[in-house]
Amino acid sequence: MSFITDFIRELPIYLLSLPVILMALSVHEASHGYVAWKLGDPTARNLGRITLNPVKHLDLIGTLCMIFLKIGWAKPVPINTRNFKNPRRDMALTGAAGPLSNLVMALLHLLVLRVAMLFIQPAFEEEAYLYAVSYFTGEKFSAPFAFTVVCLAVYLLYVGVSLNLSLTIFNLIPIPPFDGSRIFYVFLPTKWYFAVMKYERYIMIGFIIVFLICSRFGWLGRILSFLTDGLLTLVGLNNRLEWIDNSMLDILMSYVGSLLG
């Protein structure tokens, strides 16, 4: 029952994040298809999968997992390895294209967020201060419309960093069904390669069990938050303000939480 209650309470945040989620998944799958096409396999192109249209890539269960667990998947791009000149190498390159595209997306969102905050902080510092004071004192805070719009935009950029980073990290895990397994396989001797392929399904089931356990205890969320906060700190977005023990970004994110929560 608590799960349903939490879901209803956080539903507005999930819906706000949905465009960013769909774009991240679409970029991931389109990148797989594009690289496969350039390496000689036109299967994805012929099926119209080299596109950023999320409808072409949408997998309902994978999208829901991305929303709730911060890690998910889209409908896999079909690839015919017989069209590759060097199947193992080209499959590894095709597999690497997805997570690398998400890494680029995460860095782009981070760059835009950093530049935006250079203008947002001096322009809305007074409003942020008043909200922070009201948060701790319980007083009513009436936000200007422009402040609300800016906070929502900042939130979407933050989600773009976090979700694309999670797609990058988890898809580089060298265990099926993640893309990292395709990269890992290229370095295996032929005899080991076929041995691993023989037990691929069991390895995948075992990982899913571990994944569900980690999700149940919140370990995945803590890992992703740590990595995202590390990136934000590197570009100076987690610096503390003198008048309160929170960064400007923390305050804007907190306001979005109060607005949608």
C-alpha positions in Angstrom: 0.0 0.0 0.0 2.9 2.4 0.8 4.2 1.8 -2.7 0.9 2.9 -4.2 0.8 5.9 -1.9 4.4 6.9 -2.9 3.6 6.5 -6.6 0.5 8.7 -6.4 2.4 11.4 -4.5 5.3 11.4 -6.9 3.3 10.9 -10.1 3.6 14.6 -11.2 7.4 14.3 -11.0 7.3 11.1 -13.0 5.2 12.8 -15.7 7.5 15.9 -15.8 10.5 13.6 -16.3 8.9 11.5 -19.1 10.1 13.6 -22.1 13.7 13.4 -20.8 13.4 9.7 -20.3 12.0 9.1 -23.8 14.7 11.2 -25.4 17.5 9.4 -23.5 16.1 6.0 -24.6 15.6 7.1 -28.2 19.1 8.5 -28.5 20.5 5.2 -27.1 18.7 3.0 -29.6 19.1 5.2 -32.6 22.8 5.3 -31.9 22.9 1.5 -32.0 21.1 1.5 -35.3 23.2 4.2 -36.9 26.5 2.6 -36.1 25.3 -0.8 -37.2 24.2 0.8 -40.5 27.6 2.4 -41.0 29.3 -1.0 -40.3 27.3 -2.7 -43.0 24.0 -3.8 -41.4 21.0 -1.8 -42.8 18.4 -3.7 -40.7 17.6 -0.9 -38.3 17.5 1.7 -41.0 15.1 -0.4 -43.1 12.8 -0.7 -40.1 12.8 3.0 -39.5 14.7 2.7 -36.1 17.3 5.3 -36.8 15.1 8.0 -35.5 14.6 10.1 -32.3 10.8 9.4 -32.5 10.2 7.6 -29.1 7.2 5.8 -30.5 9.6 3.7 -32.6 11.6 2.6 -29.6 9.1 2.5 -26.8 9.1 -0.5 -24.5 6.4 -0.1 -21.8 8.0 -2.2 -19.1 11.5 -0.7 -19.7 10.1 2.9 -19.6 8.3 2.2 -16.3 11.5 0.7 -14.8 13.3 3.9 -15.9 10.7 6.0 -14.1 10.6 4.0 -10.9 14.1 2.5 -10.6 16.1 5.1 -12.6 17.3 2.3 -14.9 15.4 0.8 -17.9 15.5 0.0 -21.5 13.8 0.6 -24.8 12.8 -1.9 -27.5 16.1 -3.3 -28.7 17.2 -2.4 -32.2 17.4 -5.5 -34.4 20.9 -6.3 -35.7 21.9 -8.9 -38.2 25.6 -9.7 -37.5 25.9 -11.6 -40.8 26.0 -8.2 -42.5 29.2 -7.2 -40.6 32.6 -7.8 -42.0 34.0 -8.6 -38.5 30.9 -9.7 -36.5 32.5 -9.7 -33.0 34.3 -6.4 -33.4 31.5 -4.7 -35.2 28.9 -5.9 -32.6 31.1 -4.5 -29.9 31.3 -1.1 -31.6 27.5 -1.2 -32.1 27.0 -2.1 -28.5 29.3 0.7 -27.3 27.4 3.3 -29.4 24.4 3.3 -27.0 26.0 4.0 -23.7 28.5 6.4 -25.2 25.6 8.4 -26.8 24.0 8.7 -23.3 27.3 9.8 -21.8 27.4 12.6 -24.4 23.8 13.5 -23.6 24.6 13.6 -19.9 27.6 15.9 -20.5 25.5 18.2 -22.7 22.7 18.5 -20.1 25.5 19.2 -17.5 27.0 21.9 -19.7 23.7 23.6 -20.3 22.8 23.4 -16.6 26.2 24.9 -15.6 25.8 27.8 -18.1 22.2 28.4 -17.1 23.0 28.6 -13.4 25.5 31.4 -14.1 22.5 33.6 -15.1 19.9 32.0 -12.8 21.7 32.4 -9.5 22.2 36.2 -9.6 18.7 36.7 -11.2 16.7 34.6 -8.7 18.9 34.6 -5.6 16.4 36.7 -3.6 13.5 34.4 -4.5 15.6 31.3 -3.6 16.5 32.9 -0.3 12.8 33.6 0.5 11.8 30.1 -0.4 14.6 28.6 1.8 13.6 30.8 4.7 9.9 29.8 4.3 10.9 26.1 4.1 12.6 26.2 7.5 10.1 28.6 9.2 6.9 27.1 7.7 5.8 30.5 6.4 3.9 30.7 3.1 5.9 31.4 0.0 4.4 32.9 -3.1 6.7 32.2 -6.0 6.7 34.5 -9.1 5.8 32.7 -12.3 9.2 33.2 -13.8 10.9 31.6 -10.7 8.6 28.5 -11.1 9.4 28.1 -14.8 13.1 28.4 -14.1 13.0 25.8 -11.4 11.2 23.3 -13.6 13.7 23.9 -16.4 16.6 23.3 -14.0 14.9 20.1 -12.7 14.6 18.7 -16.3 18.3 19.4 -16.9 19.2 17.7 -13.7 17.1 14.7 -14.7 18.8 14.7 -18.1 22.2 14.4 -16.3 21.1 11.7 -13.9 19.1 9.5 -16.3 21.7 9.6 -19.1 24.4 8.9 -16.6 22.5 5.9 -15.3 22.0 4.5 -18.8 25.7 4.9 -19.5 26.9 3.2 -16.4 24.5 0.3 -16.3 24.7 -0.4 -20.0 28.5 -0.8 -19.7 28.2 -3.6 -17.2 29.8 -6.7 -18.9 26.8 -8.9 -18.2 23.9 -9.7 -20.6 21.6 -8.1 -21.5 23.6 -4.9 -21.1 25.6 -3.5 -24.0 28.8 -4.0 -22.0 28.6 -7.7 -22.5 28.9 -7.2 -26.3 32.0 -5.1 -25.7 33.4 -7.6 -23.2 32.9 -10.6 -25.6 35.3 -9.2 -28.2 38.2 -9.6 -25.8 37.4 -13.2 -25.0 39.2 -16.1 -26.6 36.9 -18.0 -29.0 36.6 -21.0 -26.7 35.6 -18.8 -23.7 33.2 -16.8 -25.9 31.1 -19.8 -26.8 31.2 -21.0 -23.2 29.8 -17.7 -21.9 27.2 -17.6 -24.7 26.0 -21.0 -23.7 25.2 -19.8 -20.2 24.2 -16.3 -21.1 20.5 -16.8 -20.1 21.4 -18.0 -16.7 23.9 -15.2 -16.1 21.2 -12.7 -17.1 18.7 -14.3 -14.7 21.2 -14.2 -11.9 22.0 -10.5 -12.5 18.3 -9.6 -12.5 17.9 -11.2 -9.1 20.9 -9.2 -7.8 19.4 -6.1 -9.5 16.1 -6.5 -7.8 17.7 -7.0 -4.4 19.8 -3.8 -4.9 16.7 -1.9 -5.9 14.7 -3.1 -2.9 17.3 -1.8 -0.5 17.9 1.5 -2.4 21.5 0.8 -3.2 21.2 1.7 -6.9 19.6 5.1 -6.1 22.4 5.9 -3.6 25.1 5.0 -6.2 23.5 7.1 -8.9 23.0 10.0 -6.6 26.6 9.8 -5.5 27.9 9.8 -9.1 25.5 12.6 -10.2 26.5 14.8 -7.2 30.1 14.1 -8.0 29.7 15.5 -11.6 27.8 18.5 -10.3 30.5 19.2 -7.7 33.2 19.0 -10.4 31.6 21.8 -12.4 30.9 23.9 -9.3 27.1 23.3 -9.0 27.2 22.0 -5.4 29.0 25.0 -3.9 27.3 26.1 -0.7 25.8 29.6 -0.4 26.9 31.8 2.5 23.5 32.4 3.9 22.3 28.8 4.1 23.8 25.3 4.1 22.5 24.4 0.7 23.5 25.2 -2.9 21.4 27.3 -5.2 20.7 24.1 -7.2 19.6 22.3 -4.0 17.1 25.0 -3.3 15.6 25.1 -6.8 15.3 21.3 -6.8 13.7 21.5 -3.3 11.1 24.0 -4.6 10.2 21.7 -7.5 9.7 18.9 -5.0 7.4 21.0 -2.9 5.5 22.2 -6.0 4.9 18.7 -7.4 5.0 16.6 -4.3 
